[in-house]
């Protein structure tokens, strides 16, 4: 049951839904994604961590050839959410 609650909490915020949508198009460097969403990187990190905890996204820290600084890239993980009456009956 906790997994269902975690998923619900992860996708209930409009910004997190927009993050999921954008990440469905391609992976994003954290700085670019923050600019696209017009939010600070700190706020974006909080939302990404919530989505990561629920299994929607994953991050990758890497060095680019042209820039020796480590950069965080995020991508959407494959997922499917279904919840039916049978599932609720199993829980309760």
C-alpha positions in Angstrom: 0.0 0.0 0.0 2.9 2.4 0.7 4.1 2.1 -2.9 0.7 3.3 -4.1 0.8 6.2 -1.7 4.3 7.1 -2.8 3.3 7.0 -6.5 0.2 9.2 -5.8 2.3 11.7 -3.9 4.9 11.8 -6.6 2.5 12.6 -9.5 0.1 14.9 -7.7 2.2 18.0 -8.2 1.7 19.8 -11.5 5.4 20.6 -11.9 6.3 16.9 -11.4 3.8 16.0 -14.1 5.5 18.5 -16.5 8.9 17.1 -15.6 7.7 13.6 -16.5 6.3 14.9 -19.8 9.6 16.7 -20.7 11.7 13.7 -19.7 9.5 11.5 -21.9 10.9 13.5 -24.9 14.6 13.1 -24.0 17.1 13.2 -21.2 17.9 16.6 -19.7 20.9 18.2 -18.1 19.6 19.6 -14.7 20.6 23.2 -15.6 18.7 23.1 -18.9 15.6 21.5 -17.4 15.5 24.1 -14.6 15.7 26.9 -17.2 13.0 25.3 -19.3 10.7 25.0 -16.3 11.7 28.4 -14.9 12.6 27.1 -11.5 15.8 27.1 -9.4 18.0 24.0 -9.6 17.4 23.5 -5.9 13.6 23.3 -6.3 14.0 21.1 -9.3 16.3 18.7 -7.4 13.6 18.3 -4.7 11.0 17.3 -7.3 13.4 15.0 -9.1 14.3 13.3 -5.9 10.6 12.6 -5.2 10.2 11.2 -8.7 13.4 9.1 -8.3 12.2 7.7 -5.0 9.0 6.6 -6.6 10.8 5.0 -9.6 9.8 7.4 -12.3 13.2 8.9 -13.2 16.8 8.2 -12.8 19.8 10.4 -12.7 23.3 10.0 -14.2 26.3 12.0 -13.2 28.8 12.2 -16.0 31.7 14.1 -17.5 31.3 15.6 -20.9 34.2 15.5 -23.4 34.1 19.2 -23.9 33.6 20.2 -20.3 35.4 18.5 -17.4 32.8 19.4 -14.8 30.4 16.6 -13.6 26.9 17.2 -14.9 23.6 15.6 -13.7 21.4 14.2 -16.4 18.0 12.8 -15.8 15.8 10.5 -17.9 12.4 8.9 -17.5 12.3 5.2 -16.6 9.8 3.0 -18.3 6.6 2.7 -16.2 3.0 1.8 -16.3 0.5 2.5 -13.5 -2.7 0.6 -13.1 -5.0 0.4 -10.1 -8.2 -1.6 -10.2 -10.8 -2.8 -7.8 -9.1 -6.1 -7.5 -5.9 -4.3 -6.3 -7.9 -2.4 -3.7 -9.6 -5.6 -2.5 -6.2 -7.2 -2.0 -5.0 -4.3 0.1 -8.1 -3.9 2.2 
